[in-house]
Every structure is written in structure tokens, then in C-alpha cells.
Amino acid sequence: MISQDNPFAAPSELPYALPPFDRITDEHFMPAFEAGLAEHAAEIDEIAGSAEPPTFENTIAALEKAGRLLSRVSSVFFNLSGSNANDEIQRVQAEMAPRLAAHADAINLNPALFARINMLFERKDELGLDTESLRLLERHHTEVRRAGAGLPEADQKRLRELNEQLSTLSTRFQQNLLKDTNELAVVVDDVAELAGLSGDEIAGEVGKYVLKLTLPTAQAALAALEDRALRERIFTASVSRGNRGNEFDNNQIVAELVRLRAERAAVLGFPDHASYVIEDETAKTAAAAAGLLERLAPVAVANAKAEAEELQRYLEADIPGAILRPWDWAFYAERVRKDRFEVDTAALRPYFELNRVLTDGVFFAASNLYGLSFTEREDLPKYHPEVRIFEVFDADGTALGLFLLDYYARDSKRGGAWMNNFVDQTKLLGTKTVVVNVLNVAKPPSGEPTLLTFDEVVTAFHEFGHALHSLLSDVQYPTFSGTSVPRDFVEYPSQVNEMWMLWPEVLANYAKHHVTGEPLPQEQIDKLLASQQYGEGFSTTEYLAAALLDQAWHALGTEDNVEDVQRFEAEALTKAGVALEAVPPRYRTTYFAHVFSGGYSAGYYSYIWSEVLDADTVQWFRENGGLTRENGDHFRRELLGRGGSIDPMDAFRAFRGRDPEIEPLLERRGLAGA
């Protein structure tokens, strides 16, 4: 029995059921997890053991209503484990990960529950269900079937063991990566080595100059640092993560994860993990996902090689006889941008002040498209002092929920950027969205403005696209709320939202000098737009290399035993035709968090798969007048508001009027002929 003093014991009484962060401490998590697991298990037993014949209400709807306490504690805990971790949170995570996996199996493999769901599924056409309810029944049946319900008892026992082991390994991978990333931060003693960085970037460090690593292989500082030896140090540190033979080494964890995933797929009747995962995505088959990547790779690699030849000439002009290395690429690509397009991305930062980007850019676009308004709520509790909270209203004044921002990097936060929901929108439970965007922007000295890089502005718009998917959700059931769509569809709305960053009306509204207030000169804007396709060879190739590496790992079957992780990676990249020494994968295996701890296993292809839809959608907006309420309402009505309540490709067709076409993507990325 959970103490009533525990802030998770009852639903939050704060607006929108915002978690009472001012009352939550680390010691509240374990008791809440214990009580949440027990409560949910009892609810499942009651549903499965009912003497009443199964109905939609007493089985499917009841499942949707169950597990509220567990949901409350999980939503807070797993956000903090990524954004504000400490030793105690990591200890609880390590203990709870296998227990939560076992709990999920206890539900999915409950024979009495499966019998009730299956009876309803077999009579689904006789139940008189509305479209969303029918889809929910089908979804629950699919989930328990894919989890192994109906398999022999021995197979189910093995599945439970596998899922617990996989959960533990994924948690270890994540925790190792966070610790190794912090340990590998590059320390610089002499400020002269930092030539090329702006004054505010240097001033932002305390004592010795510390250059912290971000999640991808490429590090932002490499584009500006003039000291080639320091660039090499940073790059070497980046690619060493999880691969140093120390206590944080991830090689054996990866090998075991891949082996166990392949075994689980085999138990479930699939040839490999990729086939198992992608069956439930819009791509449907691993061959379709890999086919798109393989179609694009040769042209992307050819473009990257052409770019490399030009960068090699720039390098040799500086250092005769030098060979282009990965740590040189961003630096000389920036030189090309300056020479060819007269664009200096570092010089854009004074025009990208964080608060102005947010209110006059991100929020401005959402207001014009969807009629939204935002009011900051400084009276509400936060999980960290740097978090900001906004109340979001629809055009008619109806409240939609809360939007939280957690933008600054810290040692307790994992790398990258993401969104999480604390509360899902659902009519069944009468709840509205509480969503957070988490980024990793370097915090400036006290009193100084936060000036974003070009890429950070892109990320802010991208992550808010995910937040919009949640805030504009208008569904009946929790299972379908917001971003609860296939993995290879979920990035689509967020990628679409990136387009507004450089949309003339939006850019003119936020891109103003943080001191003078002068707008970014039109000449600079024109040059910036002209330079957008430059570098697509590199960016497409590094992405495809990571996506193809993900597919290679997860195409392995039970007979394929990998002993040398680094050798397998090298051979997989060579076989795929993307092994360019100067263009390493966006993520190498031992720090590929997306696929080994982030839910994207066999799914990293999703970004380019979604971008096909995104590029086609951008074309639609351009053809139909751009940033208008009419266009925004159409996109919201047919797609954003639907969540997972209809087939996502049906939602796309309802919005676009046809199936997606790949040509806009090929044009965007300079891949004509692919």
C-alpha cells in the first residue's frame, strides 16, 4: 500500500494533472513503482478473470483505463532518467527495467486475457463499433499476438526471459554511454587552441576550457576550430565512446543485445529482428526499408565523393600534402559555404536568440497555422530550475494543455533532443496534453543571451513538431494519443514543422540581431537559402551509413554469432557501399543510442522514410499558399489530430489526396537519378 504522502498516490490536482515536481523526490519512485505494478496487475486479473462474457467495454476499454498509477510514475521517472539523472535514479532504473519488462509480459501473455481479446476480435464485425473503437480492438489483438500470446508455454517462458535480459542490457548501454560521454569531454588548457570559436562560446566555460560531446559522431565545434590537432582530439573522443575497453565499454552489450533480439524474433516466427519490427510499421517489410536506403546510397556517396574532392583542394592549400580526414570535413565545408555562398553559419548566431526563436519563430508559426496562443506559467512547479512552462490555447480560447521546455545541456542529461509526454490527451480519461521538449543547448554565462546555432534552430522547430502532434491530438483512447503512431511515421510531422524555420514570414519575424534588433539582411537570407543543398552528399551519406548499419545488425539471424563488433561494423559499411573514411556514420555502434537504448532498433531508416512524406507535404504547402490557417487546419484535421486512431497512410492520403511520391525528396537532397 502506497503512503498517501507519496505525490504519485493520487492524480495530480495541478492544472492539466501536471506532476507535482515540487513534492517529488527520488525516494518516492520505488514505492510508487511497487504500488503501480501491484495495482495494474490486480486490474488485469479482474479484467481477465471476469465471469461476464467479454464486451468491448469490460475488456478493451477497461484495459485502456487500467494502470493509471503506474503511468503517472513512469512518465515522470523516465523523463528524469534521460534529462536529470543521478546515481539513485540510475539505480532504480536498473532495478525496474527488467521488472517492467516482466510486467508487460505478464499482461501480453496472460492466456485468459488473450482468450477474451481473441473472442472479441473474431466477432469484431458484429459488435457495432465505431471506427476508432474497432481499430483499438484490432490494435490490442495485434499487440498481444506480436508479444507471443497463443504460443506454446515453453516459448512464452523463453520470451519472458529474453525480454527481461534485453531490458537490462538496454539500460546498461544507456548508462554507460552517459558516463563515457561525460568522461571523454575534451579539456583545453590554452585558449589559443580555441581560435575560431566565438567569444561567447569560450566565455561559457569555467576554469579550464571544456568541450563537451554531443550525441552524433560529428561535433559542432569541428566546423569552427582552426587548430587541426584539437579537431582530431575531439573527433577521436567522439568515436571512442563505448569502445575503450573500460568499465563503460558497450561492445559486448551490443553483441548480446543483437543475439537476444534475433532469438526473440525466431521464437515469434520471424527470420530476424528487422523483419519482426518492420512488420508493424508502414514499410511492412525489412526489404522495403532496406530497399529505400540502398536506392539512395550510390548517388549520395557519389555526391559525398565530389564534395570531398573540393574539400581536399581547400585542405592542400592550407597544408600541402595533407589528406582529408573526418575532423577536417566540417571546417572546410564551412569555408566553401563562405567562399561560394558568402554564408558564415557562425555569424548567424546573433540573429538566433533563444527566446526570440521560440516566441517569434516556433510559436509564431504555430499561431499562424493552427491559431494557437501561449502563456508562460511561472507559478507551476518544474523538475529543474531551467525548465519553462507554457499554457497552450486553441483559437477559440479552449485550453489544449501545457508545453514544457528543457533546453540547456547538463551532465545529468543524455545527449540529443527529444519529446516526452507527462500526460496524454484522451477523451476516455478526460485528460489533456502535458508535453516536454528536451534539447542540449550550451548554457551561456549568467546575464548573457542564449544564441543558437543554425542546427539548434532546426532542432527547436523539429521537436516542437512532435509537441504539436501531442497538443493537437483529438482522440478517444490513450493507445492512439498524439505520437502513438508507427515509428517510421512519427518523425513525419516533426520534419514538416522544420520547413517554417526558413519560411520568409517566419524568418523575418524572429531572425533579428539580439543587440540592435536589426533583421537578418535579405541578402544573407537569399545566400542562406541558396546554400541549403550544399553538403547534402555528406549529410545523406552519414545518415544512410547509420541506417544501413542498423539494418545490418538487425538482419542477423540466430545462426549469426558476432564476436568482433568493430569488425562487423566495418564489413557491414563496406558491403553497403558507404564505407567512406572521411564520412563516418552519424552514429557508430557503441554509441548508437537510438537503436540500442532508444526504441529505434531496426527503425533508424524511419527518418528518411518519413522524409519522403515530409518533402511531398512541403511541396503541397508551397502549392497551396504556405503559412495559412486554412492549410494548417487541413493538416491538423486530417493528420495531426488523428494520432494513431486511423491507419497513418490513410491519414496521409486524406491530407494529400494521393499516395506519397519520392521525387520531392530526391530533388531536396540532390539525388536525381536515384
N, C-alpha and C positions, 0 to 999 in steps of 0.2 A: 504494500500500500504506500503510495507516494504521499509525502508530507504536503499539507495544504499550503505550507510556506514556500514550497518549490514553485517558481514562476511558471513552470510548464504544466502544473497540475490542472489548471483550468484554462479555457480560451482567454486570450488577452482581452482586456477591456479597453485598450487603447484604440484610437481611430484605426479602422481597417484591420483590426486584430494585429497591428504591428507588435512584434515581440517586445516585451518589457526589458530592453537591454540594460537599463539602469539597475535592474534587480537580478539579472542572470550572472552567476559566477561559475567557474569551472566545476565546482563540486556539485552543481545541480544536474549535470549531464548524465552521469551514470545512474542515479536513482530514477531520472525521467526515462532513460532508455529501458531500464528494467521494468518499470511500470507500463511503459508504452508497449513493449513486447508482450507482456502478460495480458494487457487489456485487448490488444489486437488478436492474440491467439484465442482468447475467450470468445471474442466476437465471431471469429472464423468458425470456431467449434459450434457456436449457436446456429450460424447460417447453414453449415454443412450437416448438422445433426437434427435439423428441424423435421418434425413429424409431418408438417404440411407439405403437400405437393409443391414442387418448385414453380415459382412465378417470377416474372421479371422483377417485381418489387421486393419479394422476400429473398431473392438471391443476388441478382445483378446490381440493383440499386442499393441493396444492403451492403454489398462489397464496396461500393463507392463511398458509402458513409462511414465505413469502419476505419479504424486506425488513426483517429484524429490526434491523440496524444503523441503517438509515435511520429506522425507527420510534423507536429509542432517542434519537437525536439530535434528531429533530423534536419529540418530546413535551416535551423539556426546553427546547429553543430557543423554541418558540412560546408556551410558558407565560411564559418570561422576557421575550419581546418585548412581552408585554402587562403583566406585573406588575413587572418590574425592568429596564426598557430603559436603554440608554446609547447613545452615538454608534456604538460598534463593533457592537453588536447590531443597530442600525438599518441600518448599512452592509451587514452580512451579510444581513439580511432583504431589503433592496432588491436585492441581487445574486442571492439564492437564489430569490425568489418566481417570477420567470419561468422559471428553470431547473427548479424543481419542477413547475410547470405543464407544461413541455415533457416532463418525465419521465413525468408521468401520461398525457399524450397518447401517448407512445411505447408505453406499455403498452396503453391502451384502443384504440388504432388499429393495433395490431400484427395484420396480416392472418392470419398463421399461428396466433396465439393465438386470434383470433376464430373461425377455422375449427374449432379443437379445441373451444372452448366451444359453438359452434353445433351441432356434431355430437352432443355430449352432450345439449344442450337438446332436439334433435329426437328423441332416444331416451330422454328422461327417464323415461317411464313403464315402460321396460323394464329400468331399472338396479337396481331393488330397493332404492332409497334410503329411509332413514328420513325422517321429516317435516322435521327441521331441515336435513338434507343436501340434500333436494330443494329446499327453499326457498333454500338457499345457491346451488345451481346456477342457479335462476331469477334470483336477485339478481345474480349475476355477468353473466348474459346481458343482463339489463335495463341494467346499468351500462355495458357496452361498447356496447350498442345506442344508449343515450341519449348516449353520448360521440361517436357518429358512425361506429362500426365498420360496415362494409358500404357506406358512401357512396363515391362516386367519388373518385379520388385527389386531384383538384383541390379538392374540397370539404374533404377531410381536411387538405390543406395549409393552407387558409384557416382551418380550425378551430384548428390549432396556433398560427397567428399571432395569432388572436383571444384565445386562452386566455393566451398569454404577455403580451399587452398588457393584458388585464383584470387579471391578477395584479399587474403592475407598478402599475397605476392604483390598485387597492385598497390596496396597501401605501403609496403616496404619500398617499392620503386619510387613512389611519390615522395616519401620522407627522405630517402637517400638523395634524390635529386635536389630537394630544397637545401639540404645540408651541404652537399658538394658544391652547389651553385654559390652559396654564401662563402664557403671556404676558398673558392677559386677567384674571388674578386681580385682585380689587379691593383696592386698598390704602387704608386709612383711617388718617388721622393723629391724629384726635381721638377718644378713647374715648367721648366723649359721643354721638357719632354711632351708637354700637353699642347704645344703650338698647334693651332688650327681650331681648337675648341674655343667657344665664345667665353667672354669674361664671366658671364653669369653661370655657365656650366662649371667653370673652375671654382668660382666662389662658392658654389653649392656644396663643396666638400669641406670636411672639418679635419684639421690636423694634416696628416698625410693625405695625399690625393688618392681616393679610392674609386676605381671604375668598376661598378657592379655589373654582373652579367644579366642579360635578359634571356628569354626562353629560346629563341631561334639560334641557329648557327651564326648568322650574320649579326654583328653588334653595331648599333647606331654610330658609335664613336669612330668606327673604321672609315666612315665617309669623310671625316674632317681631320683626323690626326695626321700630321705631316711626318712624324717620326715612324719610319718603316719598322724598326725593331720593336717599338711599342705596339704597333698594329699586329705584328706577328705574335707577341706575347698574349695579347687579348684574344686573338683567333685561336691560338693553341689552348688557352684556358677554356674557351668556349667548347671546343670539340673534345676536350678531355673529360667533360662531366660524365660521371658514372662509369668511367673507363680507365681508372688509375690503379686498380688492384688494391685499393684501400677498403676501409670498412663501409664506404658508400658506393662500392662498385656494383653496377647493375647488370653485368654480363650474364651471370648465372641465373639471376632473377628472370631476365628476358628469355633465356633458353628454356627455363622451366615453365614460364607463362605460355610460351608458344606450344610447348609439348602438351601441356594440360588442356589448352584450348582445342588443339587438334583431337585429343582423346574425347573431350566432351562432344565435339561435333560428330565424331564417329558413333558415340553412344546414341546420339539423337538422329542418326541416319544420314549424315551429310559427309561428303568426301573430305571436307576441310572447314576450318573456321570461317573463311571468307564466304563460302557457299551458304553456311548457316546464317551468318549475319545479314548478307545482302538479300536473301530470300524475302526478308521483311522490310526491305527498303524499296524506293520507287524504281531503282535499277533492276531489281528482281533477281539478277544472276551475277555471279562474280565475273563471268565472261563479258557481260555488258559493261561493268565498271572498268575492268582492265582494258577493254577494247577502246574506250574513250581515251584513256591515258596513253595507250600505245599509238593511237591515231595522231595524237598531238605531239608526242615526244620527238620524232625525227625533225620536224620543222622547227620546233622550239630549240633543239640542240644546234641545228644549223644557224639559227639566229644568234644563239649564245656564242658560237664559234666566231661568227662575223664580228660581234661586239668585242670579243677577246682580242682579235687581230688589231682593232683600233686602239684598245687599251694598252696592248703590248707596245705599240708605237709611242704612246704617251710615256710609258714607263722607261723605255730605252732612251728617250730624250732627256730624262732626268738621271738615269743610271745606266750608262751604256753596258750592254751585255746581260742585263738583269732579265729574269724570266718572270712573267706574270704569275703571281700566287693568289690564293683566295683572299688574303688580307690586303691585297692591292686593289681588288676589283672595285669596291665601293668608292675608294678615294679617287681613282682615275675616272670612274663613271661620273663622279661629281664634276671633275674637270671638264669632261666632254659636255656636260649639261651647261656649264658656264660658257664654254667656247662656242658651242653650236647654237644653243638656245638662249644664251645670256641669262640662265636661271641659276641662282645660288640658293639652294633649299635652306641653308643655314640662315641666309639673310631674310627668309620669310618669317622666321620665328617671332620677331617683334610684332608682327601682324596677327599672330595666333595666340592671343592672351586667353587663358583657360576660361575665365568667367564669360568673356565676350563670345568665345566659340560656343559655349554651352547655351547661353540665353539668346544671343542674337544669331546663332547659327543652327544648332541642333534643335532647340525649342522653336525657333522662328519657322523652320521648315515644317515641323510637325503642326504648328498653328495654322500655317497656310494650307497644308494638305488636308488636315483632319479636324481643324477647328479647336485644337487643344489649347489649354492655358495652364500655367504652372505657378504655384505659390509656395515659396520656401517656408518650411515649418521648423523653426529653430526651437520650438517648445517640446519637440518629441525626442525621446531617448535614442541614442546611437550606440553601435557596438564599438566605435572608435571615434576619438575627437575629430578626426579628419573627414568623417562621413558627413554628407549633406543630404537633407530630405526635402522632397518637393511633393506637394499635393497636386494631383493632376485632375483637371476638369474637362468635360466634353463641351462642345459648342453651346449647348443649351443649359450649361451650368451643372449638369449631373456629374457627381464625383465618380472618377474611374479608379482611383487608388493612390498609392504612394510610389514614388520613384526615388531610390537612394543612389548616391554616387560615392564611390570609394576610389579615388583616382591616384593617390600617391603610393609610390613604392616603399616597402619597408622589409626588414629582414624576416618578419613573420609571415610574409605574403609570398605565395608561389609566383613564378613568372607568368607572363602572358596577360590576357584580358578575357573577361567572361561575364555572363549574367547568371544570376540565381534568383529564384522566387522564394520569398519567405511565406507568401500566401498566394494561392492560385485563385483566379476568378472562376466561380461556378455558381450557377443559379440553384442547383440542388442544395448546396450548403449555405447559400446566401452570402458568399464572400467575394471580395474584390481584390484586385492585384496589389501585392506589395513586392516590388522587384528591385534588385540592385545591379548596377553596372560596376565592375571592378577592373581597374587599369593599373599600370605600373609606371606612372609619370614621376620623374625625379622631382623631389620637393625643393623649391628654392630657399635661400636664406630668409629668415623672418623679415617680413615687410617688403620683400621683393615679389614682383608678379610671376606667375607661372606661365612661361612661354612654351607652347607646344611645338614639337617638330611637325612637319608635314604628315608623316606617318601616324603620329599620335592623333592628329585631327581626323584622319581617315578612321582610325580605331574608335574614336568617340562617336562618330556617326554610325559606324558598323554596330557597335554594341547597343546603341540606342535603338537600332532597328530590331534587335532581339527584344528590348524592353517594350517597344511598341507592339510587337506580336503578343506580348502578355497583357499589356494595358488595354488593348483594343479587343481582347478576347471576349466573345459573347456566346458562351456555350453552357449547356445544362450540366455536364458531368466533369468531375475532376480529371478523369483519364484523358480528356480531349482539350484541356485548357491550354491556351497560348501556344507555347513552343512544343507541345506534345505531338509532334509530327515525326515522320521518318528522319533519320539522321542526314540523309542526302537531300532533304528538303529544308531542313531547319535553318541552314545558312542563307537560303534564298532571300527572305525578307530583309535580313540584316545587310546583305550585299546590295540590295536595291536601295536601301537608305543611304549608302555611301555616295550615290550619284548627286545628292543635294549639296554635298560639300563644295563642289565646284560649279554648281548651278548659278548663273550670273546674279539673280536676285538675292540668293542666299549669301554667296561670297561677298557681294558688295555690302551686305548688312553686318557681317561680323569681322571681315578681314581689314581691321583698322589698327594703325600703329598705337601701341599701348601708351606711349607718352604724348604724341601730338594729336592722336585721333584721326590722322590723315588716312584715307582709304588706300588699300593696296593699289598702286598705279595700274591703269588699264593695260599699259604696255607690258607690265610684269605679268598680269593675268593672261594676256594673249600668249606670252612666251611660255608660261607655265602650262597652259592648255596644249600648246604645240609640242611640249616635251613629254607629254604623258605616255606616249607609246615607246619612247626611248627606254631601253633597259628591259623590255618585255622578254627578250631572249633569256636573260639571266633569271628574272623572277619566275617565268613559267618553267624553266628547266629545274631550278632548285625546288620548286613546289612539286613538279612531276616526279622528280627523283625521290622525294619523301613519300609521295603517294604510291609510287611503284614499289618502293621498299616495304611499305605497309602491306601491300598485296602479296609480295613475295613471302614475307613472314607467315602470312595467314593462309597461303595456298598450300602450306606444308601439311602432309597427312601424318597418320600415326607411325608410318614406317620411316619417316624422315627425321632423323635424330641429329640436331645441330650441336656440335661440341665447341666449335670456334665461332663465336658470334661475329667478330670483326671480319673473319674470312667470308662468312656467309653474306654479310652486308656488301663487301667489295664485289663478290661474284654476282650478286643479285643486280647491283647497279650496272655492272658490265653487260650482263645478259640483256638488261632492259635498254641498253644503248644510251644511258645517261651518266656514265662514269667520267665526268669531266673534272680534272684535278683542280681547276680554278673555280669550279661551280659546285661546291659540295651540296648535299641535300639540305633542305631547310632545317630538318632535324635528323641527326644521326640516331642510331638505335638506342644507345644507352641514355639519351635524354629526350626520347620521343614520347613525351608525356601524353600527348593526345591518344596514342594507341595502346600504351602500356599502363596508364593510370587514369585516363580522362574520358573513357567511354567511346572513343573513336576507333577501336580495333577493327581492322578491315574496312574502315569508313573514312579514311582521310581523303579518299577520292571525292568525298561529298562536296568539297569546296568548289572544285571545277565543275562537277555535275550540277550543282546549284547555280554556278555562274552562267551556264547555258541559259537557264531560266531568267537569271538576272539581266544579262545582256539583251535578251529578247524583250524584257519588260522595260528596260531603259529606252529601247527603240520605240515602244508603244507610247511612253510618256512624251517623248520628243515629237512623235507624230500627232499627238492629241493635245498639245498646248502646255505641257510641262507641269509647273507647280500651281495647280488649281484645286479648289475644294471638290469640284466635280470629279476630277481624276483621282484625288485622294479617297473620296468616298467610295468610288467604284472599286479601288484596290482593297479598301477596308472591308467593304460589304462582301465581296466575292472571295477574299483570300485571308486577310489578316484576322478578321473577326471569327473566322470559321475554326481556327485551331486545327485539331485533328478530327473534327466532327464529320467531315466528308473525306473521300479519297483526295489526297493533295493534288494529284494530277487533274482530277475533275475540277478542283478549285482553280487551278491554273487555266484550264480550258474555259471555265466560266468567265474568268477575268480577261484572257487574251483573245478568246473566240476561236482558238485553234490549238493544235499541238505546238510545243516549242520548236524553234528552228536554231540550228547551231551557227549559222552564218554570222550573226552579230558578235558572237564570242570570237570567232576566227578573225574578224576584222579588228576587234578591240585589241587582241593580243598579237596582231601581226602574224597570224598563222594561215594566211591564204595558201591554199594548196593542201592543207591537212585533210 
